[in-house]
Amino acid sequence: MKTKTTGLSASYHINQRVILEAKRLLYHADESVKEIAIALGFDDVAYFSRLFKKHVGTTAINFRKTSQD
């Protein structure tokens, strides 16, 4: 269900916040992608990876590599 204020669903906003936090952790933390996924509440690391790639357009590993160059 879309909200009247933004026209976007609550799950969209939640996913955006989770992806933002994942990006922050990938950039600043030394933990593995698996550890970050678990820290963000994902039991299935593969699902986290698919969600990240869907929203960002690249894998979490590639995001980390390119953001630290």
C-alpha positions in Angstrom: 0.0 0.0 0.0 1.4 3.4 -1.0 1.4 6.3 1.4 -0.4 9.5 0.5 2.6 11.6 1.4 5.3 10.1 -0.7 3.4 7.8 -3.0 5.8 5.0 -2.1 5.2 1.9 0.1 6.5 1.5 3.6 8.6 -1.5 2.5 10.3 0.7 -0.1 11.3 3.2 2.6 12.5 0.4 4.9 14.5 -1.2 2.2 16.1 2.2 1.3 17.2 2.7 4.9 18.6 -0.8 5.1 20.5 -0.3 1.9 21.9 3.0 3.1 23.1 1.3 6.3 24.6 -1.5 4.3 26.5 1.0 2.2 27.8 2.8 5.3 29.0 -0.5 6.8 30.6 -1.7 3.5 32.5 1.6 3.3 33.5 2.1 6.9 33.6 -1.4 8.5 36.0 -4.3 8.0 33.4 -7.0 8.4 32.6 -9.4 5.6 29.4 -9.0 3.5 28.1 -12.0 5.3 28.7 -10.4 8.7 27.1 -7.2 7.6 24.0 -9.0 6.3 23.6 -10.8 9.6 24.1 -7.6 11.5 21.3 -6.0 9.5 19.0 -8.8 10.4 19.2 -11.0 7.3 19.2 -14.8 8.0 19.7 -15.5 4.3 22.9 -13.8 3.0 21.9 -14.6 -0.6 18.7 -12.7 -0.2 20.6 -9.7 1.2 22.9 -9.9 -1.8 20.0 -10.0 -4.3 18.3 -7.1 -2.5 21.5 -5.0 -2.5 22.1 -5.6 -6.2 18.5 -4.8 -7.1 18.6 -1.5 -5.3 22.2 -0.4 -5.9 22.8 -1.9 -9.3 26.0 -3.7 -8.3 27.0 -6.4 -5.8 28.0 -5.5 -2.3 31.5 -6.7 -2.9 31.9 -4.6 -6.0 30.4 -1.6 -4.2 33.1 -2.0 -1.5 35.9 -2.3 -4.0 34.9 0.7 -6.1 34.0 2.9 -3.1 37.4 2.4 -1.5 39.5 3.1 -4.6 
